[in-house]
Amino acid sequence: MSRYGNTLSQIPKSIWVLGFVSLLMDISSEMIHSLLPLFMVTTLGTLRGTAYGLDNCRAGHFV
């Protein structure tokens, strides 16, 4: 068990900090990705605009 503890203590502090920052960035990225569709629909109203644009494309107005 002491060999494992010795190995962890040899890792520089800057590497631990970079790993922790990377973990926080991954968590925040996942949070943003899960909320992005809700933001686009409620704030930007892009769902209605996208549906309208696809309908016009299907009807041949943009050809």
N, C-alpha and C positions, 0 to 999 in steps of 0.2 A: 504494500500500500504506500510505503514511503517513496518508492520509485515513481509512482504516478503523481504524487504531490510535488516531487522534485521537478518533474517535467513541466507541470503547469506553472511553477514559479519561475522557470527559465524563459517563459514567453514575455517579451517586453510589454510595458504598460501601454505604449502607444498602439500596439496590436490589439489589446483588449478594448481600448477606447474606440478604435476604428471598427471593430466587430460590433460593439454596442451601438454606435452611430448607424452602421449598416442595418442592424436589426430594427432600429427606430424608423429608418427610411422605408424599409420593406413594409412595416406595419402601417405607416401613414399612406403609402402608395396603395395598399389594399383597401384602406378606408375610403380614399378618394375614388378609386375605381368602382367601388360598390355604390357610391352616392352620385356619381356622374350622370347616369341616366335620369335619375330623379331631378337633378338640377337642370338638365337640359329640357325636360318636359315642363317643369313648373316655372322656371325663370325665363328661359329662352323661347319656349313654345315651339320647339323645333319638330315635335312629333306631328303636329298639325301641318306645318310647312312641308315636311318630308312627305307626308301622305298626299298632300295637294300636288307636289312636284311629281311624284310617281304616277299619280292619276293623269296628269297632263302628258307625261311621257308615254303612258300606255295609250292615251287617246290620239297621240301623234301631233300634239301642238308644238313640240320642240324639234321636230324632225325637219 
